[in-house]
Amino acid sequence: SASSASVRVYNNSNIAGLASQTATLLEDEGFMIAETGNYSEGLLAQTSVYYGTASGEQETAESVADASESPRSRVSRGSPIRRRV
């Protein structure tokens, strides 16, 4: 079941529209989508789910990984997105 933490979905492949398609599938599973877009800060070799320290984020990340169609989803704490100051 989905959690209350919102989810950001980024595409890191050559398949146009994949983030949007994935976000729709996750919304259908009850997840709240905060943002979709392309991830261009490096290559991720597999489906990756990251979470922060806020309440519910780890549980949501684990649920997203379970709901994904990728059997090799990686769940880890932190973010692949570099903050720009």
PDB file with one MODEL, atoms N, CA, C and O in Angstrom:
MODEL        1
ATOM      1  N   SER A   1       0.836  -1.190   0.000  1.00  0.00           N
ATOM      2  CA  SER A   1       0.000   0.000   0.000  1.00  0.00           C
ATOM      3  C   SER A   1       0.872   1.242   0.000  1.00  0.00           C
ATOM      4  O   SER A   1       1.998   1.222   0.499  1.00  0.00           O
ATOM      5  N   ALA A   2       0.357   2.303  -0.551  1.00  0.00           N
ATOM      6  CA  ALA A   2       1.105   3.549  -0.683  1.00  0.00           C
ATOM      7  C   ALA A   2       1.187   4.264   0.659  1.00  0.00           C
ATOM      8  O   ALA A   2       0.372   4.026   1.551  1.00  0.00           O
ATOM      9  N   SER A   3       2.162   5.129   0.793  1.00  0.00           N
ATOM     10  CA  SER A   3       2.372   5.896   2.004  1.00  0.00           C
ATOM     11  C   SER A   3       2.020   7.352   1.749  1.00  0.00           C
ATOM     12  O   SER A   3       1.620   7.721   0.645  1.00  0.00           O
ATOM     13  N   SER A   4       2.171   8.174   2.778  1.00  0.00           N
ATOM     14  CA  SER A   4       1.829   9.586   2.639  1.00  0.00           C
ATOM     15  C   SER A   4       2.956  10.428   2.060  1.00  0.00           C
ATOM     16  O   SER A   4       2.716  11.574   1.680  1.00  0.00           O
ATOM     17  N   ALA A   5       4.174   9.907   1.977  1.00  0.00           N
ATOM     18  CA  ALA A   5       5.284  10.674   1.414  1.00  0.00           C
ATOM     19  C   ALA A   5       5.112  10.783  -0.093  1.00  0.00           C
ATOM     20  O   ALA A   5       4.756   9.808  -0.756  1.00  0.00           O
ATOM     21  N   SER A   6       5.366  11.972  -0.634  1.00  0.00           N
ATOM     22  CA  SER A   6       5.225  12.159  -2.078  1.00  0.00           C
ATOM     23  C   SER A   6       6.445  11.604  -2.805  1.00  0.00           C
ATOM     24  O   SER A   6       7.511  11.424  -2.216  1.00  0.00           O
ATOM     25  N   VAL A   7       6.264  11.338  -4.100  1.00  0.00           N
ATOM     26  CA  VAL A   7       7.272  10.665  -4.912  1.00  0.00           C
ATOM     27  C   VAL A   7       7.648  11.539  -6.102  1.00  0.00           C
ATOM     28  O   VAL A   7       6.780  12.142  -6.734  1.00  0.00           O
ATOM     29  N   ARG A   8       8.932  11.607  -6.404  1.00  0.00           N
ATOM     30  CA  ARG A   8       9.424  12.262  -7.625  1.00  0.00           C
ATOM     31  C   ARG A   8       9.933  11.164  -8.539  1.00  0.00           C
ATOM     32  O   ARG A   8      10.674  10.281  -8.105  1.00  0.00           O
ATOM     33  N   VAL A   9       9.536  11.216  -9.806  1.00  0.00           N
ATOM     34  CA  VAL A   9       9.912  10.169 -10.768  1.00  0.00           C
ATOM     35  C   VAL A   9      10.748  10.809 -11.870  1.00  0.00           C
ATOM     36  O   VAL A   9      10.319  11.763 -12.518  1.00  0.00           O
ATOM     37  N   TYR A  10      11.949  10.268 -12.072  1.00  0.00           N
ATOM     38  CA  TYR A  10      12.845  10.789 -13.108  1.00  0.00           C
ATOM     39  C   TYR A  10      13.199   9.684 -14.097  1.00  0.00           C
ATOM     40  O   TYR A  10      13.370   8.524 -13.723  1.00  0.00           O
ATOM     41  N   ASN A  11      13.304  10.062 -15.348  1.00  0.00           N
ATOM     42  CA  ASN A  11      13.675   9.151 -16.425  1.00  0.00           C
ATOM     43  C   ASN A  11      15.178   9.243 -16.656  1.00  0.00           C
ATOM     44  O   ASN A  11      15.712  10.336 -16.842  1.00  0.00           O
ATOM     45  N   ASN A  12      15.858   8.107 -16.644  1.00  0.00           N
ATOM     46  CA  ASN A  12      17.300   8.056 -16.884  1.00  0.00           C
ATOM     47  C   ASN A  12      17.589   7.080 -18.021  1.00  0.00           C
ATOM     48  O   ASN A  12      18.620   6.408 -18.045  1.00  0.00           O
ATOM     49  N   SER A  13      16.646   7.021 -18.960  1.00  0.00           N
ATOM     50  CA  SER A  13      16.789   6.107 -20.091  1.00  0.00           C
ATOM     51  C   SER A  13      16.614   6.875 -21.393  1.00  0.00           C
ATOM     52  O   SER A  13      16.405   8.088 -21.393  1.00  0.00           O
ATOM     53  N   ASN A  14      16.704   6.153 -22.491  1.00  0.00           N
ATOM     54  CA  ASN A  14      16.464   6.751 -23.803  1.00  0.00           C
ATOM     55  C   ASN A  14      15.014   6.608 -24.250  1.00  0.00           C
ATOM     56  O   ASN A  14      14.693   6.879 -25.407  1.00  0.00           O
ATOM     57  N   ILE A  15      14.144   6.189 -23.351  1.00  0.00           N
ATOM     58  CA  ILE A  15      12.733   5.987 -23.673  1.00  0.00           C
ATOM     59  C   ILE A  15      11.960   7.248 -23.315  1.00  0.00           C
ATOM     60  O   ILE A  15      11.774   7.554 -22.137  1.00  0.00           O
ATOM     61  N   ALA A  16      11.510   7.976 -24.326  1.00  0.00           N
ATOM     62  CA  ALA A  16      10.786   9.228 -24.104  1.00  0.00           C
ATOM     63  C   ALA A  16       9.489   8.966 -23.348  1.00  0.00           C
ATOM     64  O   ALA A  16       8.762   8.021 -23.656  1.00  0.00           O
ATOM     65  N   GLY A  17       9.203   9.807 -22.356  1.00  0.00           N
ATOM     66  CA  GLY A  17       7.952   9.723 -21.619  1.00  0.00           C
ATOM     67  C   GLY A  17       7.898   8.663 -20.534  1.00  0.00           C
ATOM     68  O   GLY A  17       6.838   8.439 -19.949  1.00  0.00           O
ATOM     69  N   LEU A  18       9.015   8.005 -20.252  1.00  0.00           N
ATOM     70  CA  LEU A  18       9.002   6.910 -19.281  1.00  0.00           C
ATOM     71  C   LEU A  18       8.675   7.392 -17.874  1.00  0.00           C
ATOM     72  O   LEU A  18       7.968   6.696 -17.146  1.00  0.00           O
ATOM     73  N   ALA A  19       9.162   8.548 -17.471  1.00  0.00           N
ATOM     74  CA  ALA A  19       8.862   9.063 -16.131  1.00  0.00           C
ATOM     75  C   ALA A  19       7.365   9.304 -15.976  1.00  0.00           C
ATOM     76  O   ALA A  19       6.779   8.959 -14.950  1.00  0.00           O
ATOM     77  N   SER A  20       6.759   9.887 -16.977  1.00  0.00           N
ATOM     78  CA  SER A  20       5.323  10.148 -16.935  1.00  0.00           C
ATOM     79  C   SER A  20       4.516   8.859 -16.889  1.00  0.00           C
ATOM     80  O   SER A  20       3.551   8.755 -16.131  1.00  0.00           O
ATOM     81  N   GLN A  21       4.905   7.878 -17.697  1.00  0.00           N
ATOM     82  CA  GLN A  21       4.211   6.583 -17.694  1.00  0.00           C
ATOM     83  C   GLN A  21       4.339   5.903 -16.338  1.00  0.00           C
ATOM     84  O   GLN A  21       3.364   5.363 -15.814  1.00  0.00           O
ATOM     85  N   THR A  22       5.539   5.931 -15.771  1.00  0.00           N
ATOM     86  CA  THR A  22       5.773   5.314 -14.472  1.00  0.00           C
ATOM     87  C   THR A  22       4.994   6.035 -13.385  1.00  0.00           C
ATOM     88  O   THR A  22       4.428   5.399 -12.496  1.00  0.00           O
ATOM     89  N   ALA A  23       4.963   7.374 -13.453  1.00  0.00           N
ATOM     90  CA  ALA A  23       4.212   8.156 -12.476  1.00  0.00           C
ATOM     91  C   ALA A  23       2.728   7.793 -12.523  1.00  0.00           C
ATOM     92  O   ALA A  23       2.090   7.676 -11.476  1.00  0.00           O
ATOM     93  N   THR A  24       2.179   7.616 -13.706  1.00  0.00           N
ATOM     94  CA  THR A  24       0.775   7.229 -13.842  1.00  0.00           C
ATOM     95  C   THR A  24       0.518   5.876 -13.201  1.00  0.00           C
ATOM     96  O   THR A  24      -0.477   5.693 -12.500  1.00  0.00           O
ATOM     97  N   LEU A  25       1.420   4.925 -13.441  1.00  0.00           N
ATOM     98  CA  LEU A  25       1.274   3.602 -12.823  1.00  0.00           C
ATOM     99  C   LEU A  25       1.333   3.700 -11.300  1.00  0.00           C
ATOM    100  O   LEU A  25       0.562   3.037 -10.607  1.00  0.00           O
ATOM    101  N   LEU A  26       2.237   4.519 -10.780  1.00  0.00           N
ATOM    102  CA  LEU A  26       2.349   4.677  -9.335  1.00  0.00           C
ATOM    103  C   LEU A  26       1.129   5.383  -8.755  1.00  0.00           C
ATOM    104  O   LEU A  26       0.659   5.023  -7.676  1.00  0.00           O
ATOM    105  N   GLU A  27       0.610   6.391  -9.468  1.00  0.00           N
ATOM    106  CA  GLU A  27      -0.618   7.058  -9.020  1.00  0.00           C
ATOM    107  C   GLU A  27      -1.766   6.062  -8.940  1.00  0.00           C
ATOM    108  O   GLU A  27      -2.569   6.100  -8.008  1.00  0.00           O
ATOM    109  N   ASP A  28      -1.837   5.174  -9.923  1.00  0.00           N
ATOM    110  CA  ASP A  28      -2.878   4.138  -9.918  1.00  0.00           C
ATOM    111  C   ASP A  28      -2.753   3.221  -8.705  1.00  0.00           C
ATOM    112  O   ASP A  28      -3.738   2.626  -8.270  1.00  0.00           O
ATOM    113  N   GLU A  29      -1.530   3.106  -8.156  1.00  0.00           N
ATOM    114  CA  GLU A  29      -1.292   2.292  -6.963  1.00  0.00           C
ATOM    115  C   GLU A  29      -1.510   3.094  -5.676  1.00  0.00           C
ATOM    116  O   GLU A  29      -1.376   2.552  -4.579  1.00  0.00           O
ATOM    117  N   GLY A  30      -1.848   4.390  -5.808  1.00  0.00           N
ATOM    118  CA  GLY A  30      -2.145   5.215  -4.642  1.00  0.00           C
ATOM    119  C   GLY A  30      -1.040   6.143  -4.182  1.00  0.00           C
ATOM    120  O   GLY A  30      -1.179   6.796  -3.148  1.00  0.00           O
ATOM    121  N   PHE A  31       0.064   6.219  -4.930  1.00  0.00           N
ATOM    122  CA  PHE A  31       1.159   7.114  -4.552  1.00  0.00           C
ATOM    123  C   PHE A  31       0.861   8.541  -4.987  1.00  0.00           C
ATOM    124  O   PHE A  31       0.207   8.766  -6.005  1.00  0.00           O
ATOM    125  N   MET A  32       1.350   9.509  -4.201  1.00  0.00           N
ATOM    126  CA  MET A  32       1.239  10.926  -4.552  1.00  0.00           C
ATOM    127  C   MET A  32       2.507  11.329  -5.308  1.00  0.00           C
ATOM    128  O   MET A  32       3.609  11.227  -4.770  1.00  0.00           O
ATOM    129  N   ILE A  33       2.353  11.782  -6.543  1.00  0.00           N
ATOM    130  CA  ILE A  33       3.493  12.178  -7.364  1.00  0.00           C
ATOM    131  C   ILE A  33       3.700  13.683  -7.237  1.00  0.00           C
ATOM    132  O   ILE A  33       2.795  14.470  -7.515  1.00  0.00           O
ATOM    133  N   ALA A  34       4.894  14.071  -6.816  1.00  0.00           N
ATOM    134  CA  ALA A  34       5.224  15.486  -6.647  1.00  0.00           C
ATOM    135  C   ALA A  34       5.833  16.081  -7.899  1.00  0.00           C
ATOM    136  O   ALA A  34       5.671  17.273  -8.160  1.00  0.00           O
ATOM    137  N   GLU A  35       6.542  15.256  -8.690  1.00  0.00           N
ATOM    138  CA  GLU A  35       7.281  15.796  -9.831  1.00  0.00           C
ATOM    139  C   GLU A  35       7.699  14.653 -10.754  1.00  0.00           C
ATOM    140  O   GLU A  35       7.957  13.537 -10.303  1.00  0.00           O
ATOM    141  N   THR A  36       7.760  14.950 -12.050  1.00  0.00           N
ATOM    142  CA  THR A  36       8.348  14.027 -13.018  1.00  0.00           C
ATOM    143  C   THR A  36       9.326  14.810 -13.875  1.00  0.00           C
ATOM    144  O   THR A  36       9.216  16.031 -13.983  1.00  0.00           O
ATOM    145  N   GLY A  37      10.274  14.126 -14.482  1.00  0.00           N
ATOM    146  CA  GLY A  37      11.236  14.799 -15.344  1.00  0.00           C
ATOM    147  C   GLY A  37      12.332  13.851 -15.780  1.00  0.00           C
ATOM    148  O   GLY A  37      12.241  12.636 -15.602  1.00  0.00           O
ATOM    149  N   ASN A  38      13.361  14.429 -16.351  1.00  0.00           N
ATOM    150  CA  ASN A  38      14.512  13.650 -16.803  1.00  0.00           C
ATOM    151  C   ASN A  38      15.651  13.811 -15.816  1.00  0.00           C
ATOM    152  O   ASN A  38      15.871  14.904 -15.295  1.00  0.00           O
ATOM    153  N   TYR A  39      16.372  12.744 -15.554  1.00  0.00           N
ATOM    154  CA  TYR A  39      17.539  12.765 -14.695  1.00  0.00           C
ATOM    155  C   TYR A  39      18.764  12.703 -15.593  1.00  0.00           C
ATOM    156  O   TYR A  39      18.992  11.713 -16.288  1.00  0.00           O
ATOM    157  N   SER A  40      19.551  13.777 -15.569  1.00  0.00           N
ATOM    158  CA  SER A  40      20.683  13.851 -16.488  1.00  0.00           C
ATOM    159  C   SER A  40      22.010  14.083 -15.776  1.00  0.00           C
ATOM    160  O   SER A  40      22.970  14.555 -16.386  1.00  0.00           O
ATOM    161  N   GLU A  41      22.067  13.757 -14.499  1.00  0.00           N
ATOM    162  CA  GLU A  41      23.292  14.000 -13.727  1.00  0.00           C
ATOM    163  C   GLU A  41      24.164  12.757 -13.620  1.00  0.00           C
ATOM    164  O   GLU A  41      24.943  12.627 -12.676  1.00  0.00           O
ATOM    165  N   GLY A  42      24.045  11.852 -14.567  1.00  0.00           N
ATOM    166  CA  GLY A  42      24.837  10.633 -14.546  1.00  0.00           C
ATOM    167  C   GLY A  42      23.969   9.451 -14.910  1.00  0.00           C
ATOM    168  O   GLY A  42      22.743   9.555 -14.964  1.00  0.00           O
ATOM    169  N   LEU A  43      24.609   8.337 -15.158  1.00  0.00           N
ATOM    170  CA  LEU A  43      23.896   7.129 -15.552  1.00  0.00           C
ATOM    171  C   LEU A  43      23.654   6.238 -14.345  1.00  0.00           C
ATOM    172  O   LEU A  43      24.582   5.907 -13.607  1.00  0.00           O
ATOM    173  N   LEU A  44      22.407   5.855 -14.151  1.00  0.00           N
ATOM    174  CA  LEU A  44      22.052   4.884 -13.122  1.00  0.00           C
ATOM    175  C   LEU A  44      21.838   3.557 -13.839  1.00  0.00           C
ATOM    176  O   LEU A  44      21.032   3.475 -14.766  1.00  0.00           O
ATOM    177  N   ALA A  45      22.544   2.532 -13.420  1.00  0.00           N
ATOM    178  CA  ALA A  45      22.548   1.259 -14.134  1.00  0.00           C
ATOM    179  C   ALA A  45      21.263   0.452 -13.948  1.00  0.00           C
ATOM    180  O   ALA A  45      21.012  -0.490 -14.700  1.00  0.00           O
ATOM    181  N   GLN A  46      20.455   0.809 -12.960  1.00  0.00           N
ATOM    182  CA  GLN A  46      19.232   0.052 -12.710  1.00  0.00           C
ATOM    183  C   GLN A  46      18.191   0.983 -12.105  1.00  0.00           C
ATOM    184  O   GLN A  46      18.497   2.112 -11.720  1.00  0.00           O
ATOM    185  N   THR A  47      16.959   0.493 -12.026  1.00  0.00           N
ATOM    186  CA  THR A  47      15.913   1.264 -11.371  1.00  0.00           C
ATOM    187  C   THR A  47      16.354   1.523  -9.941  1.00  0.00           C
ATOM    188  O   THR A  47      16.706   0.594  -9.214  1.00  0.00           O
ATOM    189  N   SER A  48      16.334   2.795  -9.537  1.00  0.00           N
ATOM    190  CA  SER A  48      16.820   3.177  -8.214  1.00  0.00           C
ATOM    191  C   SER A  48      15.768   4.011  -7.507  1.00  0.00           C
ATOM    192  O   SER A  48      15.167   4.904  -8.104  1.00  0.00           O
ATOM    193  N   VAL A  49      15.549   3.717  -6.236  1.00  0.00           N
ATOM    194  CA  VAL A  49      14.595   4.455  -5.415  1.00  0.00           C
ATOM    195  C   VAL A  49      15.359   5.017  -4.227  1.00  0.00           C
ATOM    196  O   VAL A  49      15.978   4.272  -3.467  1.00  0.00           O
ATOM    197  N   TYR A  50      15.313   6.341  -4.068  1.00  0.00           N
ATOM    198  CA  TYR A  50      16.028   7.009  -2.991  1.00  0.00           C
ATOM    199  C   TYR A  50      15.027   7.630  -2.029  1.00  0.00           C
ATOM    200  O   TYR A  50      13.933   8.025  -2.430  1.00  0.00           O
ATOM    201  N   TYR A  51      15.406   7.714  -0.763  1.00  0.00           N
ATOM    202  CA  TYR A  51      14.537   8.333   0.228  1.00  0.00           C
ATOM    203  C   TYR A  51      15.365   9.192   1.168  1.00  0.00           C
ATOM    204  O   TYR A  51      16.573   9.000   1.313  1.00  0.00           O
ATOM    205  N   GLY A  52      14.696  10.135   1.800  1.00  0.00           N
ATOM    206  CA  GLY A  52      15.354  11.037   2.743  1.00  0.00           C
ATOM    207  C   GLY A  52      15.055  10.645   4.178  1.00  0.00           C
ATOM    208  O   GLY A  52      14.821   9.474   4.478  1.00  0.00           O
ATOM    209  N   THR A  53      15.066  11.628   5.055  1.00  0.00           N
ATOM    210  CA  THR A  53      14.914  11.357   6.485  1.00  0.00           C
ATOM    211  C   THR A  53      13.528  11.706   7.014  1.00  0.00           C
ATOM    212  O   THR A  53      13.238  11.448   8.182  1.00  0.00           O
ATOM    213  N   ALA A  54      12.674  12.281   6.191  1.00  0.00           N
ATOM    214  CA  ALA A  54      11.341  12.674   6.657  1.00  0.00           C
ATOM    215  C   ALA A  54      10.488  11.440   6.960  1.00  0.00           C
ATOM    216  O   ALA A  54      10.716  10.355   6.425  1.00  0.00           O
ATOM    217  N   SER A  55       9.533  11.634   7.802  1.00  0.00           N
ATOM    218  CA  SER A  55       8.637  10.554   8.215  1.00  0.00           C
ATOM    219  C   SER A  55       7.960   9.918   7.004  1.00  0.00           C
ATOM    220  O   SER A  55       7.419  10.617   6.147  1.00  0.00           O
ATOM    221  N   GLY A  56       7.993   8.612   6.941  1.00  0.00           N
ATOM    222  CA  GLY A  56       7.310   7.865   5.892  1.00  0.00           C
ATOM    223  C   GLY A  56       8.093   7.670   4.613  1.00  0.00           C
ATOM    224  O   GLY A  56       7.665   6.902   3.752  1.00  0.00           O
ATOM    225  N   GLU A  57       9.230   8.339   4.456  1.00  0.00           N
ATOM    226  CA  GLU A  57       9.958   8.257   3.184  1.00  0.00           C
ATOM    227  C   GLU A  57      10.545   6.872   2.915  1.00  0.00           C
ATOM    228  O   GLU A  57      10.460   6.383   1.789  1.00  0.00           O
ATOM    229  N   GLN A  58      11.136   6.233   3.922  1.00  0.00           N
ATOM    230  CA  GLN A  58      11.712   4.913   3.695  1.00  0.00           C
ATOM    231  C   GLN A  58      10.620   3.908   3.353  1.00  0.00           C
ATOM    232  O   GLN A  58      10.785   3.101   2.438  1.00  0.00           O
ATOM    233  N   GLU A  59       9.516   3.947   4.072  1.00  0.00           N
ATOM    234  CA  GLU A  59       8.409   3.031   3.797  1.00  0.00           C
ATOM    235  C   GLU A  59       7.852   3.248   2.394  1.00  0.00           C
ATOM    236  O   GLU A  59       7.545   2.291   1.683  1.00  0.00           O
ATOM    237  N   THR A  60       7.722   4.524   1.998  1.00  0.00           N
ATOM    238  CA  THR A  60       7.230   4.823   0.655  1.00  0.00           C
ATOM    239  C   THR A  60       8.199   4.307  -0.390  1.00  0.00           C
ATOM    240  O   THR A  60       7.782   3.723  -1.390  1.00  0.00           O
ATOM    241  N   ALA A  61       9.504   4.519  -0.166  1.00  0.00           N
ATOM    242  CA  ALA A  61      10.512   4.050  -1.130  1.00  0.00           C
ATOM    243  C   ALA A  61      10.439   2.541  -1.305  1.00  0.00           C
ATOM    244  O   ALA A  61      10.506   2.032  -2.424  1.00  0.00           O
ATOM    245  N   GLU A  62      10.302   1.835  -0.200  1.00  0.00           N
ATOM    246  CA  GLU A  62      10.208   0.377  -0.286  1.00  0.00           C
ATOM    247  C   GLU A  62       8.932  -0.052  -1.022  1.00  0.00           C
ATOM    248  O   GLU A  62       8.947  -1.022  -1.780  1.00  0.00           O
ATOM    249  N   SER A  63       7.837   0.667  -0.798  1.00  0.00           N
ATOM    250  CA  SER A  63       6.586   0.365  -1.501  1.00  0.00           C
ATOM    251  C   SER A  63       6.691   0.667  -2.988  1.00  0.00           C
ATOM    252  O   SER A  63       6.164  -0.078  -3.813  1.00  0.00           O
ATOM    253  N   VAL A  64       7.374   1.767  -3.335  1.00  0.00           N
ATOM    254  CA  VAL A  64       7.587   2.105  -4.749  1.00  0.00           C
ATOM    255  C   VAL A  64       8.407   1.008  -5.422  1.00  0.00           C
ATOM    256  O   VAL A  64       8.081   0.576  -6.527  1.00  0.00           O
ATOM    257  N   ALA A  65       9.463   0.561  -4.762  1.00  0.00           N
ATOM    258  CA  ALA A  65      10.299  -0.505  -5.333  1.00  0.00           C
ATOM    259  C   ALA A  65       9.475  -1.773  -5.537  1.00  0.00           C
ATOM    260  O   ALA A  65       9.603  -2.438  -6.565  1.00  0.00           O
ATOM    261  N   ASP A  66       8.631  -2.108  -4.564  1.00  0.00           N
ATOM    262  CA  ASP A  66       7.777  -3.290  -4.692  1.00  0.00           C
ATOM    263  C   ASP A  66       6.790  -3.139  -5.846  1.00  0.00           C
ATOM    264  O   ASP A  66       6.480  -4.112  -6.533  1.00  0.00           O
ATOM    265  N   ALA A  67       6.295  -1.912  -6.058  1.00  0.00           N
ATOM    266  CA  ALA A  67       5.296  -1.667  -7.100  1.00  0.00           C
ATOM    267  C   ALA A  67       5.918  -1.534  -8.493  1.00  0.00           C
ATOM    268  O   ALA A  67       5.219  -1.648  -9.500  1.00  0.00           O
ATOM    269  N   SER A  68       7.226  -1.294  -8.549  1.00  0.00           N
ATOM    270  CA  SER A  68       7.870  -1.107  -9.849  1.00  0.00           C
ATOM    271  C   SER A  68       7.903  -2.424 -10.609  1.00  0.00           C
ATOM    272  O   SER A  68       7.853  -3.506 -10.022  1.00  0.00           O
ATOM    273  N   GLU A  69       7.985  -2.308 -11.898  1.00  0.00           N
ATOM    274  CA  GLU A  69       8.018  -3.498 -12.742  1.00  0.00           C
ATOM    275  C   GLU A  69       9.431  -4.039 -12.900  1.00  0.00           C
ATOM    276  O   GLU A  69       9.653  -4.994 -13.644  1.00  0.00           O
ATOM    277  N   SER A  70      10.374  -3.440 -12.211  1.00  0.00           N
ATOM    278  CA  SER A  70      11.765  -3.884 -12.287  1.00  0.00           C
ATOM    279  C   SER A  70      12.088  -4.774 -11.089  1.00  0.00           C
ATOM    280  O   SER A  70      12.044  -4.309  -9.951  1.00  0.00           O
ATOM    281  N   PRO A  71      12.409  -6.036 -11.324  1.00  0.00           N
ATOM    282  CA  PRO A  71      12.701  -6.927 -10.200  1.00  0.00           C
ATOM    283  C   PRO A  71      14.008  -6.606  -9.492  1.00  0.00           C
ATOM    284  O   PRO A  71      14.261  -7.122  -8.403  1.00  0.00           O
ATOM    285  N   ARG A  72      14.844  -5.761 -10.094  1.00  0.00           N
ATOM    286  CA  ARG A  72      16.149  -5.441  -9.505  1.00  0.00           C
ATOM    287  C   ARG A  72      16.210  -4.020  -8.960  1.00  0.00           C
ATOM    288  O   ARG A  72      17.287  -3.425  -8.936  1.00  0.00           O
ATOM    289  N   SER A  73      15.091  -3.463  -8.525  1.00  0.00           N
ATOM    290  CA  SER A  73      15.085  -2.101  -7.996  1.00  0.00           C
ATOM    291  C   SER A  73      16.002  -1.993  -6.792  1.00  0.00           C
ATOM    292  O   SER A  73      16.019  -2.867  -5.925  1.00  0.00           O
ATOM    293  N   ARG A  74      16.767  -0.908  -6.748  1.00  0.00           N
ATOM    294  CA  ARG A  74      17.675  -0.647  -5.624  1.00  0.00           C
ATOM    295  C   ARG A  74      17.073   0.459  -4.759  1.00  0.00           C
ATOM    296  O   ARG A  74      16.703   1.512  -5.278  1.00  0.00           O
ATOM    297  N   VAL A  75      16.970   0.236  -3.465  1.00  0.00           N
ATOM    298  CA  VAL A  75      16.436   1.232  -2.527  1.00  0.00           C
ATOM    299  C   VAL A  75      17.583   1.674  -1.631  1.00  0.00           C
ATOM    300  O   VAL A  75      18.241   0.839  -1.011  1.00  0.00           O
ATOM    301  N   SER A  76      17.834   2.993  -1.556  1.00  0.00           N
ATOM    302  CA  SER A  76      18.893   3.488  -0.689  1.00  0.00           C
ATOM    303  C   SER A  76      18.582   4.880  -0.171  1.00  0.00           C
ATOM    304  O   SER A  76      17.849   5.649  -0.792  1.00  0.00           O
ATOM    305  N   ARG A  77      19.157   5.183   0.979  1.00  0.00           N
ATOM    306  CA  ARG A  77      18.974   6.483   1.599  1.00  0.00           C
ATOM    307  C   ARG A  77      19.859   7.503   0.902  1.00  0.00           C
ATOM    308  O   ARG A  77      20.985   7.191   0.514  1.00  0.00           O
ATOM    309  N   GLY A  78      19.363   8.697   0.748  1.00  0.00           N
ATOM    310  CA  GLY A  78      20.128   9.756   0.101  1.00  0.00           C
ATOM    311  C   GLY A  78      19.470  10.169  -1.189  1.00  0.00           C
ATOM    312  O   GLY A  78      18.334   9.783  -1.461  1.00  0.00           O
ATOM    313  N   SER A  79      20.158  10.936  -1.974  1.00  0.00           N
ATOM    314  CA  SER A  79      19.612  11.440  -3.222  1.00  0.00           C
ATOM    315  C   SER A  79      20.697  11.500  -4.283  1.00  0.00           C
ATOM    316  O   SER A  79      21.820  11.916  -3.997  1.00  0.00           O
ATOM    317  N   PRO A  80      20.375  11.089  -5.505  1.00  0.00           N
ATOM    318  CA  PRO A  80      21.358  11.214  -6.566  1.00  0.00           C
ATOM    319  C   PRO A  80      21.412  12.630  -7.129  1.00  0.00           C
ATOM    320  O   PRO A  80      22.273  12.936  -7.955  1.00  0.00           O
ATOM    321  N   ILE A  81      20.509  13.489  -6.693  1.00  0.00           N
ATOM    322  CA  ILE A  81      20.423  14.833  -7.255  1.00  0.00           C
ATOM    323  C   ILE A  81      21.289  15.777  -6.446  1.00  0.00           C
ATOM    324  O   ILE A  81      21.124  15.909  -5.233  1.00  0.00           O
ATOM    325  N   ARG A  82      22.210  16.428  -7.127  1.00  0.00           N
ATOM    326  CA  ARG A  82      23.082  17.385  -6.459  1.00  0.00           C
ATOM    327  C   ARG A  82      22.334  18.689  -6.273  1.00  0.00           C
ATOM    328  O   ARG A  82      21.687  19.187  -7.194  1.00  0.00           O
ATOM    329  N   ARG A  83      22.430  19.229  -5.088  1.00  0.00           N
ATOM    330  CA  ARG A  83      21.780  20.512  -4.798  1.00  0.00           C
ATOM    331  C   ARG A  83      22.637  21.638  -5.355  1.00  0.00           C
ATOM    332  O   ARG A  83      23.852  21.674  -5.160  1.00  0.00           O
ATOM    333  N   ARG A  84      21.982  22.547  -6.046  1.00  0.00           N
ATOM    334  CA  ARG A  84      22.695  23.710  -6.583  1.00  0.00           C
ATOM    335  C   ARG A  84      22.446  24.898  -5.666  1.00  0.00           C
ATOM    336  O   ARG A  84      21.307  25.165  -5.284  1.00  0.00           O
ATOM    337  N   VAL A  85      23.507  25.605  -5.315  1.00  0.00           N
ATOM    338  CA  VAL A  85      23.381  26.736  -4.392  1.00  0.00           C
ATOM    339  C   VAL A  85      23.461  28.029  -5.172  1.00  0.00           C
ATOM    340  O   VAL A  85      23.377  29.109  -4.588  1.00  0.00           O
TER     341      VAL A  85
ENDMDL
END
